[in-house]
Amino acid sequence: MSPVFVEMIYMLPEHSQTVQVMMFKINDEAPDFPKSQAFIDNLKASVDGKILNYRILTKDLIDSEKHRDIFDEDFDNITVH
């Protein structure tokens, strides 16, 4: 088992123009990630808003060139709401 991150992006039902991002850390087994899949299924059943995207991030993906840390970016071009 190794740590993975589950990220879910969904629309808030009471604010149709607002997106919520949730991220959770779970210890799980690759390549099927059974705990993460069960957790995602539970979230799908309990989240009232429309789910736009979800993904499972492993350490390999986070360490790859595809991942950029927001703190490495120029803060003049970043807005947080």
Backbone as CSV, one residue per row, in Angstrom:
resi,resn,N_x,N_y,N_z,CA_x,CA_y,CA_z,C_x,C_y,C_z
1,MET,0.840,-1.182,0.000,0.000,0.000,0.000,0.880,1.238,0.000
2,SER,0.376,2.246,-0.687,1.079,3.520,-0.724,0.052,4.651,-0.740
3,PRO,0.463,5.848,-0.346,-0.492,6.953,-0.325,-0.854,7.410,-1.726
4,VAL,-2.128,7.662,-1.940,-2.627,8.257,-3.174,-3.560,9.404,-2.783
5,PHE,-3.772,10.300,-3.703,-4.681,11.416,-3.475,-5.878,11.269,-4.396
6,VAL,-7.067,11.449,-3.835,-8.303,11.438,-4.606,-8.770,12.889,-4.697
7,GLU,-8.937,13.368,-5.921,-9.402,14.736,-6.150,-10.763,14.687,-6.825
8,MET,-11.705,15.473,-6.330,-13.025,15.548,-6.943,-13.389,17.014,-7.146
9,ILE,-13.884,17.327,-8.332,-14.328,18.678,-8.667,-15.814,18.600,-8.986
10,TYR,-16.607,19.418,-8.304,-18.049,19.368,-8.528,-18.665,20.755,-8.365
11,MET,-19.866,20.905,-8.923,-20.615,22.156,-8.826,-21.393,22.155,-7.516
12,LEU,-21.391,23.274,-6.827,-22.200,23.394,-5.619,-23.668,23.541,-6.018
13,PRO,-24.554,22.738,-5.448,-25.958,22.784,-5.866,-26.639,24.113,-5.549
14,GLU,-26.248,24.755,-4.454,-26.888,26.011,-4.073,-26.301,27.229,-4.795
15,HIS,-25.146,27.045,-5.464,-24.489,28.122,-6.231,-24.040,27.530,-7.558
16,SER,-24.899,27.567,-8.545,-24.671,26.845,-9.801,-23.441,27.318,-10.590
17,GLN,-22.892,28.455,-10.249,-21.698,28.943,-10.945,-20.419,28.759,-10.124
18,THR,-20.508,28.024,-9.019,-19.359,27.835,-8.132,-18.891,26.390,-8.168
19,VAL,-17.589,26.233,-8.291,-16.980,24.907,-8.331,-16.262,24.648,-7.011
20,GLN,-16.435,23.449,-6.477,-15.773,23.031,-5.245,-14.754,21.946,-5.590
21,VAL,-13.590,22.012,-4.976,-12.569,20.984,-5.156,-12.299,20.348,-3.799
22,MET,-12.388,19.020,-3.749,-12.061,18.284,-2.529,-10.885,17.366,-2.843
23,MET,-9.979,17.244,-1.886,-8.839,16.357,-2.069,-8.627,15.568,-0.790
24,PHE,-8.450,14.257,-0.940,-8.290,13.355,0.192,-7.067,12.474,-0.030
25,LYS,-6.385,12.134,1.051,-5.254,11.213,0.994,-5.707,9.874,1.554
26,ILE,-5.457,8.803,0.780,-5.859,7.449,1.160,-4.678,6.510,0.906
27,ASN,-4.466,5.555,1.777,-3.486,4.496,1.512,-4.187,3.405,0.721
28,ASP,-3.644,3.098,-0.461,-4.318,2.175,-1.363,-3.303,1.367,-2.165
29,GLU,-3.812,0.357,-2.881,-2.956,-0.532,-3.662,-3.151,-0.313,-5.154
30,ALA,-2.033,-0.064,-5.856,-2.062,0.035,-7.318,-2.118,-1.376,-7.877
31,PRO,-2.604,-1.625,-9.052,-3.081,-0.649,-10.030,-4.588,-0.410,-9.971
32,ASP,-5.329,-1.186,-9.176,-6.794,-1.067,-9.199,-7.348,-0.042,-8.203
33,PHE,-6.588,0.290,-7.170,-6.994,1.267,-6.159,-8.395,0.985,-5.610
34,PRO,-8.609,-0.179,-4.997,-9.960,-0.541,-4.552,-10.531,0.394,-3.482
35,LYS,-9.709,0.844,-2.540,-10.215,1.755,-1.503,-10.601,3.100,-2.114
36,SER,-9.785,3.584,-3.022,-10.071,4.865,-3.673,-11.334,4.776,-4.513
37,GLN,-11.505,3.673,-5.245,-12.707,3.499,-6.069,-13.956,3.440,-5.189
38,ALA,-13.878,2.740,-4.073,-15.025,2.672,-3.156,-15.324,4.046,-2.568
39,PHE,-14.286,4.789,-2.244,-14.460,6.137,-1.708,-15.114,7.053,-2.752
40,ILE,-14.662,6.969,-3.992,-15.251,7.767,-5.078,-16.711,7.390,-5.283
41,ASP,-17.018,6.108,-5.274,-18.417,5.666,-5.424,-19.290,6.232,-4.302
42,ASN,-18.764,6.241,-3.079,-19.494,6.803,-1.952,-19.721,8.305,-2.136
43,LEU,-18.692,9.022,-2.598,-18.847,10.454,-2.844,-19.868,10.731,-3.939
44,LYS,-19.833,9.923,-4.995,-20.805,10.099,-6.089,-22.231,9.976,-5.570
45,ALA,-22.440,9.063,-4.650,-23.781,8.833,-4.117,-24.205,9.921,-3.130
46,SER,-23.246,10.590,-2.495,-23.605,11.529,-1.435,-23.473,13.007,-1.811
47,VAL,-22.749,13.328,-2.883,-22.588,14.726,-3.284,-23.821,15.165,-4.056
48,ASP,-24.423,16.282,-3.639,-25.641,16.762,-4.277,-25.382,17.448,-5.615
49,GLY,-24.231,18.075,-5.771,-23.932,18.813,-6.995,-23.473,17.907,-8.119
50,LYS,-23.383,18.487,-9.323,-22.912,17.757,-10.501,-21.395,17.569,-10.394
51,ILE,-20.946,16.318,-10.498,-19.517,16.023,-10.443,-18.928,16.265,-11.828
52,LEU,-17.960,17.165,-11.893,-17.334,17.509,-13.163,-16.162,16.603,-13.486
53,ASN,-15.415,16.217,-12.462,-14.223,15.403,-12.692,-13.766,14.802,-11.374
54,TYR,-13.139,13.655,-11.465,-12.429,13.095,-10.315,-11.239,12.331,-10.852
55,ARG,-10.204,12.223,-10.026,-9.015,11.485,-10.437,-8.266,10.991,-9.218
56,ILE,-7.469,9.963,-9.456,-6.607,9.390,-8.428,-5.175,9.744,-8.808
57,LEU,-4.487,10.412,-7.896,-3.117,10.843,-8.148,-2.156,9.998,-7.330
58,THR,-1.187,9.411,-7.992,-0.160,8.636,-7.310,1.109,9.461,-7.178
59,LYS,2.021,9.014,-6.362,3.282,9.723,-6.178,4.030,9.858,-7.502
60,ASP,3.971,8.841,-8.350,4.662,8.909,-9.645,4.125,10.047,-10.499
61,LEU,2.810,10.224,-10.512,2.220,11.309,-11.292,2.566,12.663,-10.685
62,ILE,2.521,12.759,-9.383,2.821,14.024,-8.717,4.278,14.410,-8.936
63,ASP,5.186,13.426,-8.967,6.606,13.702,-9.163,6.972,13.930,-10.627
64,SER,6.057,13.646,-11.547,6.379,13.759,-12.968,6.395,15.211,-13.420
65,GLU,6.830,15.426,-14.638,6.877,16.758,-15.231,5.479,17.313,-15.489
66,LYS,4.443,16.474,-15.479,3.085,16.925,-15.744,2.532,17.763,-14.608
67,HIS,3.088,17.606,-13.428,2.599,18.304,-12.240,3.397,19.583,-12.035
68,ARG,2.691,20.695,-11.816,3.348,21.955,-11.490,2.851,22.428,-10.137
69,ASP,3.761,22.817,-9.314,3.407,23.341,-8.003,3.021,24.805,-8.146
70,ILE,1.873,25.181,-7.608,1.405,26.558,-7.729,2.393,27.541,-7.101
71,PHE,3.141,27.106,-6.106,4.071,27.997,-5.442,5.327,28.252,-6.275
72,ASP,5.509,27.488,-7.365,6.610,27.739,-8.282,6.225,28.770,-9.343
73,GLU,4.969,29.163,-9.370,4.457,30.070,-10.398,4.577,31.527,-9.951
74,ASP,4.384,32.412,-10.907,4.380,33.845,-10.651,3.039,34.231,-10.031
75,PHE,3.038,34.697,-8.789,1.795,35.001,-8.084,1.037,36.182,-8.680
76,ASP,1.667,36.986,-9.529,0.965,38.111,-10.149,-0.109,37.627,-11.124
77,ASN,0.003,36.401,-11.607,-0.930,35.882,-12.601,-1.906,34.856,-12.030
78,ILE,-1.967,34.711,-10.711,-2.830,33.709,-10.085,-3.893,34.424,-9.272
79,THR,-5.150,33.979,-9.466,-6.232,34.494,-8.625,-6.869,33.338,-7.894
80,VAL,-7.192,33.533,-6.635,-7.840,32.506,-5.826,-9.156,33.081,-5.344
81,HIS,-10.233,32.325,-5.514,-11.562,32.804,-5.136,-12.167,31.878,-4.110
